[in-house]
Amino acid sequence: MKVSVIIPTLNEESCLGECLEGLKKGTRQPDEVIVADGMSEDRTVEIAKSYGAKVVVNEKKHAAGGRNAGIQVANGDIIAFIDADCIPYENWLEEICKAFEEDDIDGLGTYIEPAAP
């Protein structure tokens, strides 16, 4: 199964690199990473491209619009969403794929551990 990861962004230069680095270190690599950018005015797009992410414009600027913009260009059988200020567990995508392989499901959600303030 092909996996597309979609990250909606807007001025996320301070955290996007950590998110993308977390994906890179995962036990299951995404087949594509799509950063749906809400017209950032910082280095968000530059950082995304430096990690090989496909960047699409999110004219609506909000996260839901970014997710929808990403879906429009995604090629994966599975679409995984993560926010730019999140760092995925090492086995995040591996566990998502396992759930889809083992069960007849259309979608799933998971626990998100909040970061320290």
C-alpha positions as CSV (number, residue, x, y, z in Angstrom):
1,M,0.0,0.0,0.0
2,K,1.2,3.5,-0.9
3,V,1.1,6.1,1.9
4,S,0.7,9.8,1.4
5,V,1.4,12.1,4.4
6,I,-0.2,15.5,4.3
7,I,1.0,18.3,6.5
8,P,-1.0,21.6,6.5
9,T,1.2,24.6,7.2
10,L,1.1,28.3,7.8
11,N,4.4,30.0,9.0
12,E,5.7,26.7,10.6
13,E,9.4,27.2,10.0
14,S,10.1,26.8,13.8
15,C,8.8,23.2,13.9
16,L,8.3,21.8,10.4
17,G,11.8,20.5,10.2
18,E,11.4,18.4,13.4
19,C,8.2,16.9,12.0
20,L,9.8,16.0,8.7
21,E,12.9,14.6,10.4
22,G,10.6,12.4,12.5
23,L,9.0,11.0,9.4
24,K,12.4,10.4,7.9
25,K,13.5,8.4,11.0
26,G,10.3,6.2,10.9
27,T,10.3,2.5,10.6
28,R,8.0,2.9,7.6
29,Q,8.7,5.7,5.1
30,P,5.9,7.6,3.4
31,D,5.7,7.2,-0.3
32,E,5.1,10.9,-0.6
33,V,5.0,13.8,1.8
34,I,2.7,16.7,0.8
35,V,3.0,20.1,2.5
36,A,-0.1,22.1,1.9
37,D,1.0,25.6,2.6
38,G,-1.3,28.5,3.5
39,M,0.9,31.1,1.8
40,S,3.5,31.3,4.6
41,E,5.7,34.4,4.8
42,D,8.6,32.6,6.5
43,R,10.9,29.7,5.4
44,T,8.2,27.0,5.6
45,V,8.2,26.2,1.9
46,E,12.0,26.2,1.7
47,I,12.2,23.8,4.6
48,A,9.6,21.5,3.1
49,K,11.4,21.3,-0.2
50,S,14.7,20.7,1.4
51,Y,13.2,17.4,2.8
52,G,11.9,16.5,-0.7
53,A,8.2,17.2,0.2
54,K,5.8,18.1,-2.6
55,V,4.4,21.6,-1.8
56,V,0.9,22.7,-2.8
57,V,-0.8,26.0,-2.2
58,N,-3.6,26.1,0.3
59,E,-5.4,29.3,-0.6
60,K,-7.9,28.9,2.3
61,K,-4.9,29.1,4.8
62,H,-6.6,26.9,7.5
63,A,-5.7,23.3,8.3
64,A,-8.9,21.8,6.9
65,G,-8.3,23.6,3.6
66,G,-4.7,22.3,3.6
67,R,-5.8,18.8,4.2
68,N,-8.3,19.1,1.3
69,A,-5.6,20.6,-1.0
70,G,-3.3,17.8,-0.2
71,I,-5.9,15.1,-0.9
72,Q,-6.4,16.6,-4.4
73,V,-2.8,15.7,-5.3
74,A,-2.2,12.6,-3.2
75,N,-1.4,9.3,-4.8
76,G,-1.5,7.1,-1.7
77,D,-3.9,4.3,-0.9
78,I,-3.7,5.6,2.6
79,I,-3.7,9.3,3.5
80,A,-2.1,10.1,6.9
81,F,-2.5,13.6,8.3
82,I,-0.1,15.2,10.8
83,D,0.3,18.8,11.9
84,A,3.6,20.6,11.4
85,D,4.0,21.0,15.2
86,C,3.8,17.3,15.8
87,I,6.6,14.7,15.9
88,P,5.4,11.2,14.9
89,Y,6.4,8.2,16.9
90,E,9.0,6.1,15.1
91,N,6.4,3.4,14.2
92,W,3.6,5.8,13.4
93,L,3.2,4.9,9.7
94,E,4.0,1.2,10.3
95,E,1.2,0.9,12.8
96,I,-1.2,2.7,10.5
97,C,-0.4,0.4,7.6
98,K,-0.7,-2.6,9.9
99,A,-4.2,-1.5,11.0
100,F,-5.4,-1.2,7.4
101,E,-3.9,-4.6,6.4
102,E,-5.3,-6.5,9.4
103,D,-8.8,-5.0,9.6
104,D,-11.5,-4.0,7.1
105,I,-11.5,-0.3,8.0
106,D,-12.0,3.0,6.1
107,G,-10.2,5.2,8.6
108,L,-8.7,5.5,12.1
109,G,-7.6,7.9,14.7
110,T,-5.0,7.8,17.4
111,Y,-3.9,9.2,20.7
112,I,-1.9,12.4,20.5
113,E,0.6,13.1,23.3
114,P,0.7,16.8,24.0
115,A,4.0,18.5,24.0
116,A,5.3,20.3,27.1
117,P,4.1,24.0,27.2
